[in-house]
């Protein structure tokens, strides 16, 4: 017989930038319904993903513990990892150091995140380091610290993650040759002036930038390009591609070609409406196009999912998610940075920042999530504090296309 006396059970999978915000906000939004909020994460330490390149160069970071960040909120923290989801029974199987646990849920917030896809080319999983976790970044840092002067580090992928990593390595290891490889020009999404500044900064750091190349294989001591050219590498870092956990597809959720959960306008799973997906785990569309995975967009999705659950518990209708980008902040080592301000669709505006002002701006952005979490323990922060709606660019509802097969990837 169903227990009708208990409050709603809400489970949040993942305690990264989005999972932390979702758990804190939904706990406040549902406290009058006597909800139980359980936050599941493999580690008790909160990972600042925006600082992985700093760990890779041996820098000490602040130790933020998840139990301390959620203290006083009533959120139950479970140190463990999700091994399966049964949407029919509305349960999540969790592995933990004390043994398997099964959690029932009325609402599930899926915030597992993403990682660089080392399956993209042969050898990347065997011979390249990643920044997928603090442990992976620390392993790269140990390797960089142990190789000889004049050695070569090759960064595969010249997106913003690759650019930041290459700059950090070059600045921290000035006697090392650093090569940045990728198909496109670095910072191709920036305006011409901001992009020129970035390229100049990379050149000042001595980084060899090679664009328009296709990486076909990673070897123990080289990176192979299309056509057979070998670029010598004493250490290789893989930052390109995108990998979403197969957990959602295995559970039968509708997912897109990259394994992200397809969501409706309110961020509910298009196939299982008691499941919300946020951040990198979700295929979120706005009228202007797809939202790409960043902390800038992830935290607003988490806040919106929490607010929708609160509305549903109070018998109200779900509201659509609206979001627009405002900037592209990029560090260029510890002493330089460039900030490209953007339109809601992430296309560049004329305005940008460089140098010391950009460094201060970037650090303010990077360090803001823990402060936001502390405030969220005490207040329902207004949405305007967390993001912008994007104005007219987001007023028209986006069209969500559900795959023919729910678990097709």
C-alpha positions in Angstrom: 0.0 0.0 0.0 1.4 3.4 -1.0 2.4 5.7 1.9 0.4 8.9 1.4 1.8 10.6 4.5 5.4 11.1 3.2 6.5 14.2 1.4 7.8 14.2 -2.2 11.2 12.4 -2.8 13.6 14.3 -4.9 16.9 12.8 -6.0 19.7 14.8 -7.6 22.4 12.9 -9.5 25.7 14.7 -9.6 27.0 17.5 -7.4 28.9 19.6 -9.9 28.0 23.2 -10.7 24.5 22.3 -11.8 23.7 19.5 -9.3 24.7 21.6 -6.3 22.5 24.5 -7.5 19.6 22.2 -8.2 19.7 20.5 -4.8 20.0 23.7 -2.8 17.3 25.5 -4.7 14.8 22.6 -4.9 15.3 22.0 -1.1 14.1 25.6 -0.5 11.4 25.5 -3.1 9.9 22.3 -1.7 10.4 22.6 2.0 6.7 23.4 2.7 5.8 20.1 1.1 8.1 18.3 3.6 10.2 17.0 0.7 13.2 14.7 1.0 16.1 15.8 -1.2 19.0 13.4 -1.7 22.2 14.5 -3.4 24.3 11.7 -4.9 28.0 12.2 -5.9 31.0 9.9 -6.0 33.2 12.3 -3.9 32.4 14.5 -1.0 34.6 17.3 -2.5 33.1 19.8 -4.8 35.0 19.9 -8.0 35.6 23.3 -9.7 35.7 22.1 -13.3 36.7 25.6 -14.4 40.0 25.2 -12.6 41.1 21.8 -13.9 44.0 23.3 -15.9 45.2 24.9 -12.7 45.4 21.5 -11.0 47.3 20.2 -14.0 50.0 22.7 -13.4 50.4 22.0 -9.7 48.4 24.8 -8.3 46.7 24.4 -4.9 42.9 25.0 -4.9 40.5 25.7 -2.1 39.0 22.5 -0.6 35.2 22.9 -0.8 33.4 19.9 0.9 29.9 19.2 -0.3 28.5 18.4 3.2 29.7 21.8 4.4 28.2 23.6 1.3 24.7 22.0 2.0 24.9 22.2 5.8 21.6 23.3 7.4 19.5 22.8 4.3 18.1 19.3 5.2 19.6 17.8 2.0 20.8 14.2 2.5 24.2 13.6 0.9 25.0 10.1 -0.4 28.6 9.5 -1.4 28.2 7.1 -4.3 27.7 6.7 -8.0 24.5 5.9 -10.0 24.7 2.5 -11.7 21.2 2.4 -13.1 17.8 4.1 -13.4 14.5 2.3 -13.5 12.0 4.9 -14.8 9.1 2.5 -14.5 9.7 2.0 -10.8 11.1 5.5 -10.4 14.2 4.2 -8.6 17.9 4.8 -8.9 20.5 2.2 -8.1 23.6 3.6 -6.4 26.9 2.0 -5.7 28.6 3.1 -2.5 31.5 2.1 -0.3 29.0 0.6 2.1 27.3 -1.5 -0.6 24.5 -0.9 -3.1 21.6 1.5 -2.3 18.3 1.9 -4.1 16.6 5.3 -4.0 13.0 5.9 -4.9 12.1 9.3 -6.4 9.0 11.3 -7.3 11.2 13.7 -9.2 14.8 13.0 -10.5 17.2 15.8 -11.5 19.8 14.3 -13.8 23.0 16.4 -13.5 25.8 13.9 -14.2 27.7 16.2 -16.6 30.1 15.4 -19.4 33.7 14.6 -20.2 36.1 14.8 -23.1 35.5 11.9 -25.5 38.7 9.8 -25.6 37.0 7.3 -27.9 37.0 9.8 -30.8 40.3 8.5 -32.2 42.4 5.4 -31.6 44.9 5.7 -28.8 43.5 8.8 -27.1 42.1 6.6 -24.2 45.5 4.9 -23.8 48.1 7.6 -24.4 46.5 11.0 -23.7 45.7 12.7 -20.4 42.4 14.5 -19.9 41.0 17.2 -17.6 37.9 15.1 -16.9 38.4 15.0 -13.1 40.7 16.3 -10.4 42.5 13.0 -10.4 43.0 13.1 -14.1 44.3 16.7 -14.0 46.6 15.8 -11.1 48.0 12.8 -13.1 48.8 15.2 -15.9 50.4 17.6 -13.5 52.6 14.8 -12.2 53.7 13.9 -15.7 54.4 17.5 -16.6 56.5 18.0 -13.5 58.5 14.9 -14.2 59.6 15.4 -17.8 62.8 17.1 -18.9 63.4 20.6 -20.0 62.7 21.1 -23.7 60.1 18.3 -23.8 57.0 18.7 -25.9 53.4 18.9 -24.7 50.7 18.6 -27.3 47.2 19.8 -26.6 44.6 18.1 -28.8 41.7 20.4 -29.4 41.8 24.1 -29.7 38.5 25.0 -28.2 38.4 27.2 -25.1 39.4 24.3 -22.8 42.4 23.6 -25.0 43.4 27.2 -25.2 43.2 27.7 -21.4 45.2 24.4 -20.8 47.9 25.3 -23.4 48.3 28.7 -21.9 48.5 27.4 -18.3 51.1 24.8 -19.3 53.2 27.2 -21.3 53.3 29.8 -18.5 54.0 27.2 -15.7 56.6 25.3 -17.8 58.4 28.1 -19.9 61.1 25.7 -21.0 58.6 23.2 -22.5 57.5 23.3 -26.1 53.7 23.5 -26.2 51.7 22.7 -29.4 48.0 23.4 -29.8 46.3 21.3 -32.5 42.7 21.6 -33.8 40.5 21.8 -36.9 39.4 25.3 -36.4 41.2 28.5 -35.5 41.3 29.1 -31.7 38.5 31.3 -30.4 36.7 31.2 -33.8 33.5 32.3 -32.1 35.0 35.5 -30.8 35.1 38.9 -32.5 38.1 39.7 -34.7 39.8 42.0 -32.1 39.4 39.6 -29.1 40.5 36.7 -31.2 43.6 38.6 -32.4 44.5 39.4 -28.8 44.2 35.8 -27.8 46.4 34.6 -30.7 48.9 37.3 -29.8 48.9 36.0 -26.2 49.4 32.4 -27.3 52.3 33.6 -29.5 53.8 35.5 -26.6 53.7 32.4 -24.4 55.6 30.5 -27.2 52.7 28.2 -28.1 52.7 26.7 -31.6 49.2 26.9 -32.9 48.3 24.7 -35.8 44.7 25.0 -37.1 43.0 23.2 -39.9 44.5 19.8 -38.9 42.7 16.5 -38.2 44.0 14.3 -35.5 43.7 10.6 -36.5 45.6 8.8 -33.8 47.4 9.3 -30.5 50.6 7.3 -30.0 52.8 6.9 -26.9 55.2 9.5 -28.2 53.4 11.4 -31.0 50.1 12.6 -32.3 49.3 11.5 -35.9 47.5 13.8 -38.3 45.5 13.1 -41.4 48.1 12.4 -44.2 50.4 10.6 -41.8 52.4 13.5 -40.3 53.6 12.8 -36.8 53.8 15.5 -34.2 56.2 14.5 -31.5 54.7 14.5 -28.0 56.3 13.7 -24.6 52.9 14.2 -23.2 49.5 14.6 -24.9 46.4 16.2 -23.5 43.0 15.4 -25.0 40.4 18.2 -24.7 38.2 17.8 -27.7 34.9 16.0 -28.3 32.0 15.5 -26.0 31.0 12.4 -24.0 27.7 12.0 -22.1 27.2 9.2 -19.7 25.3 6.2 -21.2 23.2 6.0 -18.0 20.3 8.0 -19.5 20.3 6.0 -22.8 20.5 2.7 -20.9 17.5 3.8 -18.8 15.5 4.3 -22.0 15.3 8.1 -21.9 15.1 10.0 -25.2 18.6 11.2 -25.9 20.2 13.0 -28.8 23.1 11.9 -31.0 25.6 12.9 -28.2 23.8 11.0 -25.5 22.2 14.1 -23.8 18.7 13.8 -22.5 16.2 15.5 -24.8 14.1 17.9 -22.7 11.0 19.9 -23.3 10.7 23.7 -22.8 10.6 23.3 -19.0 13.7 21.0 -19.0 11.7 17.8 -18.3 12.7 14.6 -20.1 10.7 14.5 -23.4 10.1 10.8 -22.7 9.9 10.7 -18.9 8.4 13.9 -17.4 9.2 13.2 -13.8 12.9 13.4 -14.8 14.6 16.8 -15.3 18.0 17.1 -17.0 20.3 20.0 -16.5 23.7 21.3 -17.6 25.8 19.3 -19.9 23.5 16.3 -19.5 20.6 18.0 -21.3 20.0 18.8 -24.9 18.4 22.2 -24.3 17.1 24.3 -27.2 16.2 28.0 -27.3 14.6 29.8 -30.3 18.0 31.0 -31.3 19.6 27.5 -31.3 21.2 24.8 -29.0 22.5 25.7 -25.6 26.1 24.4 -25.3 27.5 23.0 -22.1 29.1 25.7 -19.9 28.8 26.8 -16.3 27.2 30.0 -17.5 24.3 28.1 -18.9 24.3 25.1 -16.6 23.6 26.8 -13.3 20.5 28.6 -14.8 19.1 25.3 -16.1 19.5 23.8 -12.6 17.8 26.8 -10.9 14.9 26.6 -13.5 14.4 22.8 -13.0 14.2 23.4 -9.2 11.7 26.2 -9.6 9.5 24.1 -11.9 9.5 21.2 -9.4 8.5 23.7 -6.7 5.7 25.0 -8.9 4.4 21.5 -9.7 4.3 20.6 -6.1 2.2 23.6 -5.4 -0.2 22.6 -8.2 1.0 25.3 -10.6 2.0 25.0 -14.3 5.6 24.6 -15.4 7.2 27.6 -17.1 9.5 27.4 -20.1 13.2 28.0 -19.7 14.6 31.1 -21.2 18.3 31.9 -21.4 20.8 34.1 -23.2 24.6 34.2 -23.1 26.4 37.3 -22.0 30.2 36.5 -22.3 33.0 34.1 -23.1 35.6 34.4 -20.4 39.0 32.8 -21.2 42.1 32.7 -19.0 45.5 32.9 -20.7 47.6 31.8 -17.8 47.4 33.5 -14.4 48.4 37.0 -15.6 46.3 37.5 -18.7 42.8 36.8 -20.0 40.3 37.9 -22.6 36.6 38.4 -22.1 34.4 38.5 -25.2 30.9 39.9 -24.5 28.2 38.3 -26.5 24.6 38.5 -27.7 22.1 36.0 -26.3 22.9 33.5 -29.0 26.6 33.6 -28.1 27.7 35.5 -31.1 30.2 38.3 -30.4 29.4 41.9 -29.5 31.9 44.7 -30.1 32.9 44.9 -26.5 35.7 42.9 -24.9 38.2 43.0 -22.0 41.9 42.1 -21.9 44.8 42.1 -19.6 44.5 42.7 -15.8 40.8 43.8 -16.0 40.0 40.6 -17.8 42.0 38.6 -15.2 39.9 40.1 -12.4 36.7 39.5 -14.3 37.5 35.9 -15.1 38.5 35.1 -11.5 35.2 36.7 -10.3 33.3 34.5 -12.6 35.2 31.3 -11.8 35.1 31.8 -8.0 31.4 32.8 -7.9 29.6 29.4 -7.7 30.6 28.5 -4.0 29.5 32.0 -3.0 26.2 31.5 -4.8 25.6 28.2 -3.1 26.2 29.8 0.3 23.6 32.5 -0.5 21.2 29.8 -1.8 21.2 28.1 1.6 19.5 31.2 3.0 17.6 32.8 0.2 15.7 32.1 -2.9 18.0 34.0 -5.2 16.1 35.9 -8.0 16.7 34.4 -11.4 18.2 37.7 -12.5 21.0 37.1 -10.1 21.9 33.8 -11.8 21.3 34.5 -15.5 19.6 36.6 -18.1 16.5 35.6 -20.1 18.0 36.8 -23.4 15.3 39.3 -24.3 13.4 39.0 -27.6 15.8 36.3 -28.7 14.2 33.8 -26.3 10.6 34.8 -26.3 9.6 32.5 -29.1 9.4 28.9 -27.9 11.9 26.4 -29.3 10.9 23.3 -31.2 11.9 20.1 -29.4 12.4 17.0 -31.6 12.2 13.7 -29.9 14.2 10.8 -31.5 12.2 8.0 -33.0 13.7 5.4 -30.6 13.9 6.6 -27.0 17.3 5.0 -26.3 18.8 5.7 -29.7 22.2 7.5 -29.6 
